[in-house]
């Protein structure tokens, strides 16, 4: 078999795994063996492929599995995998579109739960980086504070959810019965890495606004100005101090950058 023929066969087999639409055409290239016809042999491969992917999703989203139950989870994941087939060499990324899938199908509670579990996965295996200490921040000159740009550690995720997914996560950790998903319960969360494993913390909405603006790349001065338009003027410095103290103590930030260009403009 020439390389071009092999590549063509591999491409056809990939199409079959993802959609199955070319089963009859591909079957002509597959030999029967031990009284098992070619279509049945192909089905064995395709079924094993999807079972493995669903096992990977169940491993990555154990709380979603517990909330949905085995049968509903299996049906939903089969549909999801048809819409978003695996495209990365690693199974680590197989669930990267799952929250989007649930939002598209008006299942926002399950989407929130997936966002939380995905952030927990990220806290486990995100790249490491040197965190910023309070001592290093004390070396910043007063005139440079306005131009500071802070960067979150790669393992940190900011979440805005509309359901009680944090209480569901806590119940799962404690091996307690899981509460039902409750809607219209907005909460701002920070998921981060710690020596004992991923940590999920609830934060006030004003703190979330502050952190979100930092994550978008705004300077410290711009963040404070933005916050001043939403919160009482006297509260801004207090909120900013609280947020920085919390971020430093939990090692959410890496070394800041000073935007000298904005200071010259």
C-alpha positions as CSV (number, residue, x, y, z in Angstrom):
1,X,0.0,0.0,0.0
2,X,1.3,3.4,-1.0
3,X,1.6,6.2,1.6
4,X,-1.1,8.2,-0.2
5,X,-3.5,5.1,-0.1
6,X,-2.8,4.7,3.6
7,X,-3.5,8.4,4.3
8,X,-6.7,8.1,2.3
9,X,-7.8,5.1,4.3
10,X,-7.0,6.8,7.6
11,X,-9.0,9.8,6.6
12,X,-12.0,7.6,5.7
13,X,-11.7,5.8,8.9
14,X,-11.6,9.1,10.8
15,X,-14.8,10.2,9.0
16,X,-16.4,6.9,10.0
17,X,-15.5,7.2,13.6
18,X,-16.8,10.8,13.8
19,X,-20.1,10.3,11.9
20,X,-20.5,6.8,10.5
21,X,-21.9,8.2,7.2
22,X,-19.4,6.3,5.0
23,X,-19.8,2.9,6.7
24,X,-20.9,1.0,3.6
25,X,-18.1,2.5,1.5
26,X,-15.4,1.8,4.1
27,X,-16.6,-1.7,4.7
28,X,-15.4,-2.7,1.2
29,X,-11.8,-1.9,2.4
30,X,-12.2,-4.1,5.6
31,X,-11.8,-7.8,5.5
32,X,-14.1,-10.2,7.2
33,X,-12.6,-12.6,9.8
34,X,-13.8,-15.5,12.0
35,X,-17.3,-15.3,10.4
36,X,-17.6,-11.7,11.5
37,X,-18.5,-9.4,8.6
38,X,-16.7,-6.2,7.9
39,X,-19.5,-3.9,9.0
40,X,-19.7,-5.6,12.4
41,X,-16.0,-5.3,12.8
42,X,-16.2,-1.6,12.1
43,X,-19.0,-1.2,14.6
44,X,-16.8,-2.8,17.3
45,X,-14.1,-0.2,16.7
46,X,-16.6,2.7,16.6
47,X,-18.4,1.6,19.7
48,X,-15.1,1.1,21.6
49,X,-14.0,4.5,20.5
50,X,-17.1,6.3,21.9
51,X,-17.1,4.3,25.1
52,X,-13.5,5.4,25.7
53,X,-14.5,9.0,25.1
54,X,-17.5,8.8,27.4
55,X,-15.3,7.2,30.1
56,X,-12.9,10.2,29.7
57,X,-15.8,12.6,30.1
58,X,-17.2,10.8,33.1
59,X,-13.7,11.0,34.7
60,X,-13.4,14.7,34.1
61,X,-17.0,15.6,35.1
62,X,-17.9,13.2,38.0
63,X,-20.4,15.7,39.6
64,X,-22.2,16.1,36.3
65,X,-22.4,12.3,36.0
66,X,-23.8,12.1,39.6
67,X,-26.4,14.8,38.9
68,X,-27.6,13.4,35.6
69,X,-27.3,9.7,36.3
70,X,-25.7,7.1,34.1
71,X,-28.3,6.8,31.3
72,X,-29.0,10.5,30.8
73,X,-25.3,11.2,31.0
74,X,-24.5,8.6,28.3
75,X,-27.2,9.8,26.0
76,X,-26.1,13.5,26.4
77,X,-22.4,12.7,25.9
78,X,-23.1,10.7,22.8
79,X,-25.0,13.7,21.3
80,X,-22.2,16.1,22.4
81,X,-19.5,13.9,20.8
82,X,-21.4,13.9,17.5
83,X,-21.5,17.7,17.6
84,X,-18.0,18.3,19.0
85,X,-15.8,15.3,18.0
86,X,-12.4,15.0,19.5
87,X,-9.8,17.0,17.6
88,X,-6.8,17.1,20.1
89,X,-4.2,14.3,20.6
90,X,-5.0,14.4,24.4
91,X,-8.3,13.4,25.9
92,X,-7.8,16.2,28.4
93,X,-9.5,18.6,26.1
94,X,-12.5,16.4,25.1
95,X,-14.8,18.4,27.3
96,X,-13.7,21.9,26.4
97,X,-17.0,22.7,24.5
98,X,-19.3,20.9,26.9
99,X,-20.6,24.0,28.7
100,X,-21.3,25.7,25.4
101,X,-23.2,22.6,24.3
102,X,-25.5,22.8,27.4
103,X,-26.0,26.5,26.9
104,X,-27.0,25.9,23.3
105,X,-29.6,23.4,24.5
106,X,-31.0,25.7,27.3
107,X,-29.6,23.7,30.1
108,X,-27.8,26.5,32.0
109,X,-27.7,24.7,35.3
110,X,-25.7,21.8,33.8
111,X,-23.6,24.4,31.9
112,X,-22.7,26.1,35.1
113,X,-21.7,22.8,36.7
114,X,-19.5,22.0,33.7
115,X,-17.8,25.4,33.9
116,X,-17.0,24.7,37.6
117,X,-15.6,21.2,37.0
118,X,-13.6,22.4,34.0
119,X,-12.1,25.2,36.1
120,X,-11.2,22.6,38.7
121,X,-9.5,20.5,36.1
122,X,-7.5,23.6,35.0
123,X,-6.5,24.2,38.6
124,X,-5.0,20.7,38.7
125,X,-2.9,20.8,35.6
126,X,-2.4,24.3,34.4
127,X,1.2,25.5,33.9
128,X,3.0,26.7,36.9
129,X,4.4,30.2,37.4
130,X,6.2,32.3,40.1
131,X,3.6,33.9,42.2
132,X,3.8,37.5,43.4
133,X,4.5,38.2,47.0
134,X,3.4,41.2,49.1
135,X,7.1,42.1,49.5
136,X,7.6,42.4,45.8
137,X,4.5,44.6,45.5
138,X,5.9,46.9,48.3
139,X,8.9,47.7,46.0
140,X,6.6,49.4,43.4
141,X,7.0,53.1,43.4
142,X,3.9,55.2,44.2
143,X,4.0,56.9,40.9
144,X,3.9,53.5,39.1
145,X,0.8,52.1,40.8
146,X,-1.7,53.6,38.3
147,X,0.1,51.9,35.4
148,X,0.4,48.4,37.0
149,X,-1.1,45.5,35.1
150,X,-1.7,42.3,37.1
151,X,-1.7,38.8,35.6
152,X,-3.5,35.9,37.2
153,X,-1.7,32.6,37.7
154,X,-2.5,30.1,34.9
155,X,-4.4,27.9,37.4
156,X,-6.9,30.6,38.4
157,X,-10.4,30.9,36.9
158,X,-13.0,33.6,37.5
159,X,-16.6,32.3,37.2
160,X,-20.0,34.0,37.2
161,X,-22.8,31.4,37.7
162,X,-26.5,31.6,38.1
163,X,-27.1,28.4,40.0
164,X,-26.0,26.7,43.3
165,X,-23.2,24.7,41.8
166,X,-20.8,25.5,44.6
167,X,-23.1,23.9,47.2
168,X,-23.4,20.9,44.9
169,X,-19.6,20.7,44.6
170,X,-19.3,20.9,48.4
171,X,-21.9,18.1,48.9
172,X,-20.0,15.9,46.4
173,X,-16.7,16.4,48.3
174,X,-18.4,15.5,51.5
175,X,-20.0,12.4,49.9
176,X,-23.4,13.9,50.9
177,X,-26.6,13.7,48.9
178,X,-26.4,16.3,46.1
179,X,-28.9,19.1,46.3
180,X,-31.1,19.8,43.2
181,X,-29.9,22.5,40.9
182,X,-31.5,25.8,42.0
183,X,-31.8,28.7,39.5
184,X,-31.7,32.4,40.1
185,X,-29.0,32.0,42.7
186,X,-26.2,34.1,41.1
187,X,-22.7,33.7,42.6
188,X,-19.2,34.9,41.8
189,X,-16.5,32.2,42.2
190,X,-12.7,32.0,42.1
191,X,-11.2,28.5,41.4
192,X,-7.5,28.2,42.2
193,X,-4.7,25.8,43.0
194,X,-3.6,25.0,46.6
195,X,-1.2,22.5,48.1
196,X,-4.2,20.5,49.2
197,X,-5.9,20.5,45.8
198,X,-8.2,22.9,43.9
199,X,-10.1,25.4,46.0
200,X,-13.4,27.1,45.1
201,X,-14.2,30.4,46.9
202,X,-17.2,32.7,46.7
203,X,-16.5,36.4,46.4
204,X,-18.6,39.5,46.5
205,X,-19.9,40.9,43.1
206,X,-17.7,44.0,43.5
207,X,-14.6,41.9,44.0
208,X,-15.5,39.9,40.9
209,X,-15.8,43.1,38.9
210,X,-12.4,44.2,40.1
211,X,-10.7,40.9,39.3
212,X,-12.4,40.6,35.9
213,X,-11.2,44.0,34.9
214,X,-7.6,43.0,35.9
215,X,-7.9,39.8,34.0
216,X,-9.0,41.8,30.9
217,X,-5.6,43.6,31.1
218,X,-6.8,46.9,32.4
219,X,-4.3,48.9,34.5
220,X,-4.8,49.3,38.2
221,X,-5.8,52.9,37.6
222,X,-8.3,52.0,34.9
223,X,-9.8,49.3,37.2
224,X,-10.3,51.7,40.0
225,X,-11.9,54.2,37.7
226,X,-14.3,51.6,36.4
227,X,-15.2,50.5,39.9
228,X,-15.8,54.1,40.9
229,X,-18.6,54.3,38.3
230,X,-20.4,51.3,39.9
231,X,-19.6,51.6,43.6
232,X,-19.6,54.6,46.1
233,X,-16.4,56.6,45.7
234,X,-15.4,56.0,49.3
235,X,-15.6,52.2,48.9
236,X,-13.2,51.9,45.9
237,X,-9.9,52.1,47.8
238,X,-11.2,49.7,50.4
239,X,-12.4,47.2,47.8
240,X,-9.1,47.5,45.9
241,X,-7.1,46.9,49.0
242,X,-9.2,43.9,50.0
243,X,-9.0,42.3,46.6
244,X,-5.2,42.7,46.4
245,X,-4.7,41.3,49.9
246,X,-6.9,38.3,49.1
247,X,-5.2,37.7,45.7
248,X,-1.7,37.8,47.3
249,X,-2.6,35.6,50.3
250,X,-4.1,33.0,48.0
251,X,-1.3,33.2,45.4
252,X,-3.6,34.2,42.5
253,X,-1.2,36.7,40.9
254,X,2.1,36.5,39.2
255,X,4.6,39.3,38.9
256,X,2.9,42.5,37.7
257,X,3.9,44.7,34.7
258,X,4.2,48.4,34.6
259,X,2.7,50.1,31.6
260,X,5.2,52.8,31.1
261,X,3.7,53.7,27.7
262,X,0.5,54.8,29.3
263,X,2.4,56.9,31.8
264,X,4.1,58.9,29.0
265,X,0.9,59.6,27.1
